[in-house]
Structure formats: C-alpha cells, structure tokens
Amino acid sequence: MRSVALKRVVRVVAGQSPPSDEVSALDGTGLAFLQGNAEFGMIHPRPKHRCDSAPKRALAGDILLSVRAPVGALNIADRDYGIGRGLAAIRPGGVESRFAWWSLHVAIDELRSLATGSTFEAITADDIGSLRIRVPTLSQQREIADFLDAETVRIDALIEKKRRMSAVMYERSFALLSEVLIPAGCTLTRLGRFASVQTGLTVDGSRADGHDVVTRPYLRVANVLHGRLALDIVTEINVSRALAERTTLRTGDVLMTEGGDLDKLGRGTVWRDEVPGCLHQNHVFAVRTDPTRLDGEYLALLTQTAHGRAYFERTGSRITNLASTSSAKVLDFPVPVLPLAQQRSLVDAASDARAFSTGVSSRLTKQIDLLREHRQALITAAVTGKLDVAKAAA
C-alpha cells in the first residue's frame, strides 16, 4: 500500500466569500451557498442562503471540509454549492471517493494540530493537500469503503439506540420527580407565605470608596446553572460593609437566576456556603425559606418538576431568545402545603429515584463513548491497512 500526498489524488478547492450584499436567503432557486460548518447536517449540508455569484464552488459528490474552528468537520455535497472561506471542497480524482471520505476521518486529528490563528484557528488548502494517505488498489479501496459503510451504520444504530434509552431515562426521572414531590390532592399556596426573596447587588453601582469597605466574593449569573453551581471562577468586589451584610448568601438559600433560556428559568439550586461570605449579583435571586415551614431542598427540587417548569415558562417574560422572571413571580409560585417531615421524606425518595436514573444514564454515556472510540479505531485500522477487512467481514 503506497503513501501519497492527498493533493496527488484529489483536488482541493478553497472557499472564498463573495460580497455580503450578493448573499440572500435561500428561496428554492439559484445556487445554494455555504459559509461554514454551521450549516452541516449529519452527512449532507442544510443550506440557508444563496449566492449565484459565488466565486468558488463545490460540485455534487465533493467532500466538504471545515477549515475554520472547529476544524475538521466533514459533509458530502448532495448538489452544487457556492462555498465561503470557512470551507474547502475536496474532489477525488485518483482515489475512490468513499475511500477518500473515510481517509479524511483518520486525518482529522492531524488537521487540527496544523490549525493556527490568533482570532480563530484555521487550516489552508496547502495543509490539506500535504496530508499523506495510504492508497491501496482501487478494488481494495472499494472493499474497505464497503466494509466501513456497513460497520459504521451498525455502530451508529447502536449509539442512537442508547441515546434514545438515555432520553427515556431522563423523561422517566422527570416524571417520577413530579409524581413523588406533589402528592395527589395536596393544597397549594403561594411561595411568599413561606419565604422571602433577597435581591443582590448592582455591580456597576456598588463600587465603594472610603474607610468602611470590604472585599468579598460575589456570585454572578454565570455561576448559577440549572440544578448546580459553577464555582471555578468566582469574582471579588469592593463594597460597603452595610451592603455586604445586606447581600450575603446564607446556607440553605435557594438560588434562581432572573433571566436566561425559558426552559431553565426558575430552576433552583441550594446554596451550601461553598464560598464563605459570598455576596450575589442582583440578577441572582436568593430565596430564603422559613426553615420551620418549607425545606429549601424540597423547594429546589419542586422547581424542576413539570409543575415548576409549567409555572415559570407560563409566567416568564420573553425577550428575543431569552426570558426573564421577577421576585414577585417567584413569590407567587404555587407550592404544596405539607408538614416539614413529609417534605424531607419526599426529598429523600426523589433523590433515591434520581440517583438510580443518573446511574443508568451515566453507564449509557460511557457505553456511547466506547462505541464512538471503537468506531474511530475501526476506521483508522481499515484505512491504514492494519485490519484485514475481508477477514473482518467474513
């Protein structure tokens, strides 16, 4: 099996961007135009624009390669396309096109290692053309491509099956959470009967000068995710001692963000004093429950039920792609009126159920990762001649 530079067996067409005023929305006519891999599908692109004057074009059957971050994504042109600077078209000539497709899958890591750039990483047509691939006889190329076509379809089907199983486990966990935490026939009342909302500090207006100033860590919206906290980067701020005392988080506070994606709005996370003396930004609500009447852990889980999701999605104010809530809406959230002991018992039951579902999902994720690794190893072994595909297929 001989080794050759890729440019010896394919033509590399580097994309070029036309003037922006010559690009318009795709309307079913004209030449579809691709700027980069944002329009890539699983195998074939999903174009959104057209440009009849595109200076560089990919022909049907060409392999499309992303040359800008992320470098290495691949698709196959299902028709002629204009291509922008984010793509290159690879047109096989001296090699079977399906074999070239699988060979490029093996070369992705090398291509990424060649990527350079201060603003974003990119590779050039010369980088692509200089790649060396092993080229067996034409009949062997077809045999390898046939084998990989069949085996990757089988592996992909297994991966998809496990993805569906993982999705089912998530839905089961979500449904069980709702069922466990809200007993049938229980009375609901507004959260404001059992809790208050502490508003945080306005960063731009909270700078303090003078002698009674303290430096404290403070929690930003970026630190509060749905169901968990991201505390790898916690910023500090100088504020007056009085303001610090008024905006300090306490153990057991349920944190909610004021704005964000609609499906994540209102999801509570319990603060356990992970960063002592921490303050919070005004866009992060600290819901402080009466510990004799409402358990913070119960409230946090309640916001993640179907009941909680429906309330915050219904009451959230939508602005373009984001949504927001308010302290008043948070306090109007309907919560069950249950004895504290029962709340804690329900939290334990819900936690056990979620732990089981999380464990199953974790195992499925590991299995998917192993299948992906096996898929890539199989492609590499077949393309480089380390696997006898005739014996493997027998």
N, C-alpha and C positions, 0 to 999 in steps of 0.2 A: 504494500500500500504506500504510494508516494505522498510526500508532503509538499504542498504548493502554497504560494501566497493567494489569498482569496481573490485578488484582482485578476489573477490569471484565468479564473473560471467564471467570474461574474462581472457585471458592470455595476459600478456604484454611482448613483445619481444623487448628488447632494441637493437638498431642498433650498428654495430661495423665496423669500417673502415678497409678494407684489405690493404696490402702494395700497394702503389701507382703504382708500376710497373706491378701490376696484373689487373689494370683497363685500359680499352681501349675504343675506340669509338664504339658505337653500330652499328653493321653491319647487323642486321637481324638474327643473330644466337647467341646462347649462352644465359646466364642469364642476363637480363636487371638489371642494378644497379642504385640505387638512393642514393645520398649522403645527400640531404636535400630537403627543400620545394621549392628550385629554379626550380625544375622540376615538380612541382604540376600544374595540369590543373584545370578546373572548378570542376570536380568530380574525374577524373582519371589522373594519372601521365603521363608526356610526357618524357620518359627516353632518355638520350643522350649517356649513357655509358653501358658497360657490364663488368661483372666480374664473371666468373664461379666459382671462389674460395671464394666468399663472405661468411664469417663465420656466418652471421645472415641473415635470410630470412623472407620475408612476403609472405603469401600464397594468392592466388586469393580469394577475398572477405574480406580480413583483412582491418581494418580501419587504415590508415596511419596518424600518428600524428607528427607534427613538435615539437621537444623538444629543439630546439635552436632558438635564435632570428631570426625571430619573432616566439615566442612560440604560439602554438595553432592552426596553420593551419591544415586543415583536407582534406584528399582524401581517395578514396577507391581503393584498389589494384584490377586491372582488370585482373591480371595474377600474377604468382610468380615473386618476385623481390629479389635481394640482397639489403640490406639496410645498410647505413652508420650511423655514430654517430649522425647525425642530425635528425634521425627519430626513431620512435618506431612503431611497428605493434601491433595492438590491435585485438585479436582473440576471438570473442564472443563464449561462450560455454553455460553458464546458463542463457542467455538472448537472445532475438531475435535480430539479427544483425542490422536491420534497427532502432530498438528502441535504441540500443547502440549508433548508429550513431547520432541520434537526442539528446540523453542524453549528449554526449560529446560536442555538440554545446552549451548546457547550462553551461557546466563546464569550458568553455574557460577562462572566467574572473578569476576563482579561480586558474586555472593552471598558468596563467600569474602572479598572485600575489605570487605564490610559486617560480617563476623563480629567480635564483641567479647566480652570477658570476661576476668577475672583468673585464674580457675581453669581454664576451658576456653572456647574460642571458640564462640559461638553466634549464630544469627540469629533474628529474631522473625517472626511472621505478617505484621506491617506491612512488614518488609523485603522479604518475598516478594511481597506484594501490590503494593508500589510499583514493582517491576520493570516496565520498559516493553518491550513486544514489538511487532514489526511483524505486523499481521494482514491478509493478503490475502483475497480472496474465498474462500468455502467450497470451491469447485471447485479453486482454486489451492492451498489448504491440503492437500487430498487428493492433488493431483498431487505436491506437494513431499514429503508423507509417504510416498507410494508409491515415489518415487524414492529417498529416504533409506533406507527399509526394505530395498530391493533392494541398493543400493550398499554399505550398512554390513554386510549379510550377506556380500557378496562380499569386502569388505576383511577382515572378521573371520575368514573362512575362510582367507585368505592368511596372516594373523597366526598363526592356530592351526597352520597347516602349518609355518611357520617355527619356532614353538615346539617342535613335535614333532621337527623336524630338529635343533634345539639340544639337545634331550633325548637324541637318538640320539648326537650327538657327545660328550656328557658320558659316556654309557654306554660308548661306544667307547673314550674316553680312559681311563676307569676300568678296563675290561677289559684294555686294552693295557698299562697300568701294572702290573697284577698279572702279566700274562704275561711282560713284559720283566724285571721285577726278581727273579722267583723261577724260576730255570732248572729245567727238569724233572729230577727225580732228585737234586736237591741235598740235603745233610744239613742238618737244623735243630737248633739248640741254644738254650738259654735266653739271653736278652739279658744276664743277670747275669754271664756268662762274659767279656763284652767291655766292660761298662760298669758304672757306679755311679750312684746317684741322690742328688743333693744336695737336701736339704729346705731350705725357705726360712724366713723369719722370721714369727713370730706377731705381727701388727701391734699388737694390744691389749697384749701383754705385752712389747713390745720397746722401749718408751719408755725413754730413758736420761737420767739426771741425773749430773752430775759433770764432772770436767775432761777425761776421755778419751772425748769424744763427738764423732761426726761426723754431718754431714747428707748423706744420699745419696739419689738417686732409687731408686725400687723398682717392680718390675713386679707388677701385680695381675692377677687372673683376667680382668678386663675388657680387659686389654691383649693377651691371647693368644687369637687366633681360630684356627679350623681352617685351617692352611696359611699363615697370615700373622699379622703383628703390627699392632696399632692403637696407635700411639705419639703421637697428637696431644695426649693428656693423660697425663703421667707424674707421679705424686705423689712428694713427697720425705718423708723420715722421719729423725728423730734416733735414732741407735742407738750402742751402744758400739763402739769401733773393733774389738774382738775379734769381735763378732757380725757386723759389716760384712764383715770378712775371710772369715768362715765362710760367708756367704750371697751373695757377689759372683758374678755370672754371668761366664762366660768364653766367648770366641769359639769357636763350634763346639758349644756346649751345645744339646741338643735339648729344647725346652720342651714340656711337656704339662700340661694342667690336671687337677686331681684330680677335678673334678665338672663336670656340665653335661648337655646333651642326649645321649642314649645314642648317636645316630649320629655325634656329633662327639667322643666320648670317646676319648682316646688318640692323637688326630691330632697329630703332631709338627711343630714349627716350629723351624728352626735360628736360633740367636742369633748375630748377626754384630757384636756390640758396637756396636749402633746408638746406645745411650746409655752412654757410658763410665762405668765404676764402678757400674753399676746392680745393685741387690740384687733379690731376688724373694720374693714372699709365700709362705707355707707351703702354699697351695693350688695353687701352680705348681711342678711338678717340673722340675728341671734334670738331664736325663740326660747324663752325661759319659762319652763313649766312650773306649776306648783307641785313639788315632789310628793306631796301628800295626796294628790288627786289625779295626776297624769304622769306616767312614766315616759321619760324622754326617748328611751329605746323604742317603746311602743309607738310613739308619735312618728319617729323617723321611719319605721317600717310601714306605718299606716300611709305615709305619703307615697309609698312605692306600690301600693295596691291599685287595682282597677278603679276603685272608689277615689283614691287620691289623684290618680292620673286624670280621670274624667273631670274632677273639680278644677284642677289647675289649668288643664287645656281649655276648658269651657270659659273660665274667667280671665285667662291671660290676655293681655293687650298685644295685638300683633303689629309689628313694625317691620316691613320688608320681610327678611328671612328670620328675624328674631322675634322673641316675645318677652313680655315683662309682667310682673305682678306687683303688688303693693303690700305694705304691712297690714292695711285694712282687710285686703282679700285673704291674706294669710290667717288673720284672726277670725275670719268668717268661715274657715274650713270646718266642715262638719266632722266631729269626732264622736265615737261611741261613749256612752256614759257607763263605765264599768268599774267595779272595785279594783283598787290598785293591785291586789294579789292576783286577780284574774288577768289583768293586763300583762303582768310579768310572766304568768304561766303561758299566755298566748305567745309572748315573745320567745320563750324557750321552745315551744312547739314549732313556731315558724322558723326559728334558727336551725333546729334539727332538720326540718324538711329542706331548707335551703342548702344546708351543708351536704346533704345527700345528692341533691341536684347538681351542686357545684362540683362535687367529686366526680360524678359521671361525666359532666361537661369537660372537666379537666382531662380525664382519660381519653375522651373523644378527640380533644385538641391535640394531645400527644400522638394519638394514632394518625391523625391527619398530617401532622408534621413528619412522622416517619414515612408515610406514604409519599409525601412530596419529595423527601430525601431519596427514597427508593426510585422514584420516577426520574429524578435528575441523574442519579447514579447509573440507571439503566440506559438513559440516552447517551451519557458520556461513554460508557463501556461499549455500546453498539457502534457509535460513530468513530471511535478511536481504534476499533478492531480488537478490543480486549474481551469482547463477548462474541462467541460464535452463534450468530442469530439463527442459523439453520438448525443447530442442535437445540437452542433455547426454544424454538418454535415447534420442535417435534413433539 
